[in-house]
Amino acid sequence: MNKLLPFISLFFLIGIISCNQFTKKGASVAAITNKGEVVMLNEDGTWEYADKGSSTNKQKISNADSLLKVLSNANTDNNSSLVKSTKTNIEVNVNPDKWTVKKEDAGETAEYSFNLKGNDAYAMLITERIAMPLDVLKKAALANAASAAPDIKVVDEEIRTVSGEKVLFMQMDGTISGVKFSYLGYYYSSDKGTVQFLTYTSQNLLKENRKDMEELLNQMVILK
């Protein structure tokens, strides 16, 4: 037998805990790894590949597979699709009826870009593996914005809580090539990396699009 390995993902470990309702205390529990392999987890922290021929294990495997389907369906309900960063610990639940999503090529500023269907509102998920204090991130964001819009100014800011973590919200207004824009964004940094999740539209359309922009921002999830 082997000690539990990292390839058993956190998602399935959560499911494994729930699987205990199918087994007696002290018994091993069937789990499915993120490679699709079935293993038996023992109470002492060890594991072994499942004996699929065993009648007892067949039931446990069936229970684990049923739970996996329930968890998978729960993640795809509510008419949303999941956008997950490959650089840091961020996910965004996107309503595909409202927003289109594009995975940007390597080397682009944003990891993902978004477009509000039928409206001139947009969003960018900018992720980096570099960690920095939140006040430093704010200064960097303002400096970057000023390089495109010299008249950029912060018109609103506050600390909000997302997934139990402190996130800076800022609204910035500025002019780019004669067009007045408003940016609403979440800024977050941890030892896992830095995130700037920005939504934007022209100032004359902000009132019309603000609800959808803030709704998208609030679908950001910080993974533990």
N, C-alpha and C positions, 0 to 999 in steps of 0.2 A: 504494500500500500504506500501511497505518497501523500505528502502534505499538500494542502490546497494550493493550487497554482493560480497566477494572475489571470490566466485565460478564461477563468470563470467570471463573467462580467458582473458588475454591480447590479445591472437590470435583473439578471437571473438570480442573484443572491437574494434580492427582495422577494422574488417569486418563491425561492426555496424556503424562506421563512414561512410564507403562507402555506406551503405544501405540507407543513407539519400537521395541519388539520386532517390530513389523509392517513397519518401514520401514528403508531403508538409512541409514547415518550421513550427515548433511548434507541429507537429503531433508526436504520439508515434511511436517507431521503434521496429520491431520484431527482436529478437536475440535468438540464440541457445547457451545454456550454455555448459560447458564441461561435464555435466552429461546428455546431450541430451534433456534437458527440454526447451520448448519455452516460452519466457517471453516477455513482452512489456515494453520497456524503455521509460520513459516519460521525457519531456524536463526539468522538475524541479528536476531531479536526482532520482526520485522514480521508482519503477518497480512493475509489477503484472504479475501473470501467464496469459498466453494468453487465450482468449475466442476463441477456435478454430472453434466454430460454427458461429462466426460473419463473414459475407461476406467480410467486410473490412479487418479484421485480417487474413482471409484465404489468401488474396493476399499478405499481408505483410509477412506472414509466408513463403509463396511460394518464395517471393523475397529473404528473408534471407537464405532459404535453397539453392536456386540457387547460391547465392554468396558464401555460404560455400563450395559448390562443386567446384566453380572456384578457391577459395583459396587453397583447398586441392589439386587440380590438379596442381596448380602452384608450390606447395611444392614437388611434386613427379616428375616434369618434369626434363629434362636435365640428365636423366639416373643416378640419384643419390639417395642414401638412407640416412636417417637422423639417426645419433647416438647422443643421448642426455644423458648428465650426470645426475644422480639422486642426486649428492652431491653438485654441484655448477652450475653456470649459463653459461654452455658451451655446444655447439652443434658442430658436425662435419658432413659436407655433404660428404658422401663417394661414390665414383664411384664403384659399385659392379662388374663391368667388370674388374676392376684392383685390387681391394682389397677385401680380406675376413675379416670379423669382428667377434670377439668372446667377449661375455660378460663374464668377469671373475667372479669367485665365490667370495663371501664375504671373506675378510681376505687376498686376494691377493694384491700385490703391485699396480697393474694397475686395473682400472675399466673396460677398454676395451683394447684388443690387436688386432693388424692388421697384415696381411701378404700380400705382393705384389705377386699376382698370377704369377707363372712361374719364379720368381726371388727370390734371397736371400736378401730381404729387409723387414724390420719389423717396427712396430710402437707400442707405448704404450700411452694410455691416463691415466695419474696418477692424481687423484683429491683428494683434502682434504678440509674439511670445515674450517680448521684453516687459518686465514689470516696472512700475514707477509709482510714487505716491500720487494720490488723487489731485493734490494741488499742482504738482508738476504736470500731470496730464492736462489739467485745465489750461495752464499757460501754453503748453504745446498746441492744444486744439485752437486756442485763440490766435497764436502766431501763424498757424497753418491757414486759418480762415482769413486773416488779415492779408496774407500774400495774394489771395484771390479777390478779396473785397476790402480794400483799405479803410473803408468807413465802418467796418464791422463793429457791433456793440452788443453787449449782453443786456437783454431787456428783462430777463427773468432767470432765476436760478434757485435751486433748493436741493437738499439731500432727501432722496427717496429710498425706500427699502424694496429690494427685489430679491426674492428667494432668501430672505433673512440677511442680506448683505447691503451695505451702504452704497448707493449709486448717485452720482451727481447728475441732476437734470439741468439743462440750460436751453434757453431760447436765445438765439443770436439773429440779429437783423443786419443785412448788408446789401451792397449793390455790386453786381457783377455784369460788366459790359452793358451798363445802363438799365439792367433789370433788377428790381428790388426783391430780394429773397428773404424768407424766414426759415431758420433751421431750428428744429426741436430735436434734442438728442439726449441719450443716456451715455454716461462715461463711467467706466469701471476698470479697476486694476487689482490684481492679486498676484501671488507668486506663480500663478499659472498663465499670466499674460495680461494684456491690455485690450480693452474693447471701446470703440466709439460706434454707437448705433445711432445713426443720424437719419432723420426724416426732413424733407424740405419741399417748399413750394413757393410760388411768388406771393408777395405780401397781400396782393389784392384777392388771392384765393385762400388765404390762411383760414379765415372764418369758415369757409365751405369745407375745407379738408382737414381741419384740426382734429376733429373727433376720430377720424380714421387713422390719422398719423399717431395720435396718442394711444389709440387702441393697439396699433402694431408695436409701439414701444413697450407697452405693458405685457406683451406676449413673450418678452425676453425672459429666459430662464438661466440662472447661474447654477451649474452642476457642482455638487460637492466633491 
